Amino acid sequence: MDDSLYNAILTVAALMLVIAFLILTWRIVSGPNSLDRLVGMDGFVAIFQCSLATYICWSLNTTVANAMLVIALLGFISTVSVTRFRKRDSQ
């Protein structure tokens, strides 16, 4: 594959990730209750993993693959713990 085409595809992917990050940030800040904020944080963890995968594709450097695994595990554990011990929001 041509290098300029490869870089163009990765640039488009990175721009889409930035737009998704901005939308999720708005969801986290303006969420009407804590469950909406939790869903936004789950999306944030997924977007961060996708951005690390894009970085791996861009630089051809796989040293951050272990960090991706740690982020995935922390995201899962935090989601389970928050949903387990979450109290109802006041109506």
C-alpha atoms as a printed R data frame, in Angstrom:
   type eleno elety resid chain resno       x      y      z
1  ATOM     1    CA   MET     A     1   0.000  0.000  0.000
2  ATOM     2    CA   ASP     A     2   1.198  3.501 -0.757
3  ATOM     3    CA   ASP     A     3   2.475  5.382  2.301
4  ATOM     4    CA   SER     A     4   0.468  8.514  1.563
5  ATOM     5    CA   LEU     A     5  -2.780  6.519  1.295
6  ATOM     6    CA   TYR     A     6  -1.954  4.675  4.530
7  ATOM     7    CA   ASN     A     7  -1.295  7.965  6.339
8  ATOM     8    CA   ALA     A     8  -4.479  9.497  4.930
9  ATOM     9    CA   ILE     A     9  -6.577  6.587  6.202
10 ATOM    10    CA   LEU     A    10  -4.980  6.808  9.647
11 ATOM    11    CA   THR     A    11  -5.514 10.578  9.716
12 ATOM    12    CA   VAL     A    12  -9.214 10.117  8.965
13 ATOM    13    CA   ALA     A    13  -9.431  7.481 11.703
14 ATOM    14    CA   ALA     A    14  -7.703  9.808 14.171
15 ATOM    15    CA   LEU     A    15 -10.065 12.669 13.324
16 ATOM    16    CA   MET     A    16 -13.073 10.422 13.830
17 ATOM    17    CA   LEU     A    17 -11.685  9.376 17.217
18 ATOM    18    CA   VAL     A    18 -11.254 13.032 18.225
19 ATOM    19    CA   ILE     A    19 -14.860 13.789 17.253
20 ATOM    20    CA   ALA     A    20 -16.088 10.764 19.209
21 ATOM    21    CA   PHE     A    21 -14.009 11.865 22.189
22 ATOM    22    CA   LEU     A    22 -15.612 15.320 22.119
23 ATOM    23    CA   ILE     A    23 -19.110 13.828 21.958
24 ATOM    24    CA   LEU     A    24 -18.351 11.498 24.871
25 ATOM    25    CA   THR     A    25 -16.904 14.362 26.892
26 ATOM    26    CA   TRP     A    26 -20.171 16.239 26.406
27 ATOM    27    CA   ARG     A    27 -22.090 13.130 27.541
28 ATOM    28    CA   ILE     A    28 -19.952 12.800 30.675
29 ATOM    29    CA   VAL     A    29 -20.309 16.463 31.616
30 ATOM    30    CA   SER     A    30 -24.011 16.891 30.866
31 ATOM    31    CA   GLY     A    31 -25.321 13.441 31.707
32 ATOM    32    CA   PRO     A    32 -28.628 13.692 33.565
33 ATOM    33    CA   ASN     A    33 -27.716 10.890 35.980
34 ATOM    34    CA   SER     A    34 -24.747  8.818 37.080
35 ATOM    35    CA   LEU     A    35 -25.572  5.892 34.803
36 ATOM    36    CA   ASP     A    36 -25.290  8.114 31.719
37 ATOM    37    CA   ARG     A    37 -21.926  9.311 32.984
38 ATOM    38    CA   LEU     A    38 -20.842  5.703 33.485
39 ATOM    39    CA   VAL     A    39 -21.750  4.836 29.903
40 ATOM    40    CA   GLY     A    40 -19.767  7.881 28.776
41 ATOM    41    CA   MET     A    41 -16.740  6.726 30.761
42 ATOM    42    CA   ASP     A    42 -17.003  3.251 29.208
43 ATOM    43    CA   GLY     A    43 -17.030  4.873 25.818
44 ATOM    44    CA   PHE     A    44 -14.038  6.971 26.819
45 ATOM    45    CA   VAL     A    45 -12.068  3.833 27.721
46 ATOM    46    CA   ALA     A    46 -12.996  2.260 24.377
47 ATOM    47    CA   ILE     A    47 -12.019  5.403 22.452
48 ATOM    48    CA   PHE     A    48  -8.709  5.537 24.309
49 ATOM    49    CA   GLN     A    49  -7.985  1.916 23.382
50 ATOM    50    CA   CYS     A    50  -8.834  2.634 19.755
51 ATOM    51    CA   SER     A    51  -6.547  5.641 19.756
52 ATOM    52    CA   LEU     A    52  -3.710  3.504 21.111
53 ATOM    53    CA   ALA     A    53  -4.387  0.952 18.372
54 ATOM    54    CA   THR     A    54  -4.264  3.759 15.799
55 ATOM    55    CA   TYR     A    55  -0.944  4.860 17.277
56 ATOM    56    CA   ILE     A    56   0.372  1.309 16.921
57 ATOM    57    CA   CYS     A    57  -0.668  1.255 13.267
58 ATOM    58    CA   TRP     A    58   0.860  4.665 12.650
59 ATOM    59    CA   SER     A    59   4.225  4.120 14.320
60 ATOM    60    CA   LEU     A    60   4.505  0.322 13.888
61 ATOM    61    CA   ASN     A    61   5.611  0.206 17.523
62 ATOM    62    CA   THR     A    62   3.879 -2.412 19.679
63 ATOM    63    CA   THR     A    63   5.288 -1.393 23.057
64 ATOM    64    CA   VAL     A    64   1.948  0.113 24.134
65 ATOM    65    CA   ALA     A    65   0.077 -3.158 23.646
66 ATOM    66    CA   ASN     A    66   0.561 -4.002 27.334
67 ATOM    67    CA   ALA     A    67  -0.871 -0.616 28.272
68 ATOM    68    CA   MET     A    68  -3.938 -1.401 26.148
69 ATOM    69    CA   LEU     A    69  -4.449 -4.603 28.137
70 ATOM    70    CA   VAL     A    70  -4.148 -2.778 31.461
71 ATOM    71    CA   ILE     A    71  -6.596 -0.083 30.331
72 ATOM    72    CA   ALA     A    72  -9.107 -2.722 29.226
73 ATOM    73    CA   LEU     A    73  -8.897 -4.521 32.566
74 ATOM    74    CA   LEU     A    74  -9.181 -1.305 34.585
75 ATOM    75    CA   GLY     A    75 -12.151 -0.183 32.505
76 ATOM    76    CA   PHE     A    76 -13.929 -3.487 33.085
77 ATOM    77    CA   ILE     A    77 -13.210 -3.569 36.810
78 ATOM    78    CA   SER     A    78 -14.265  0.054 37.307
79 ATOM    79    CA   THR     A    79 -17.512 -0.460 35.397
80 ATOM    80    CA   VAL     A    80 -18.422 -3.544 37.393
81 ATOM    81    CA   SER     A    81 -17.577 -1.891 40.720
82 ATOM    82    CA   VAL     A    82 -19.496  1.305 39.973
83 ATOM    83    CA   THR     A    83 -22.593 -0.560 38.811
84 ATOM    84    CA   ARG     A    84 -22.416 -2.879 41.800
85 ATOM    85    CA   PHE     A    85 -22.201 -0.168 44.443
86 ATOM    86    CA   ARG     A    86 -24.146  2.589 42.721
87 ATOM    87    CA   LYS     A    87 -26.943  4.270 44.657
88 ATOM    88    CA   ARG     A    88 -30.042  5.589 42.948
89 ATOM    89    CA   ASP     A    89 -30.011  9.215 41.903
90 ATOM    90    CA   SER     A    90 -32.580 11.456 43.573
91 ATOM    91    CA   GLN     A    91 -35.630 11.909 41.409
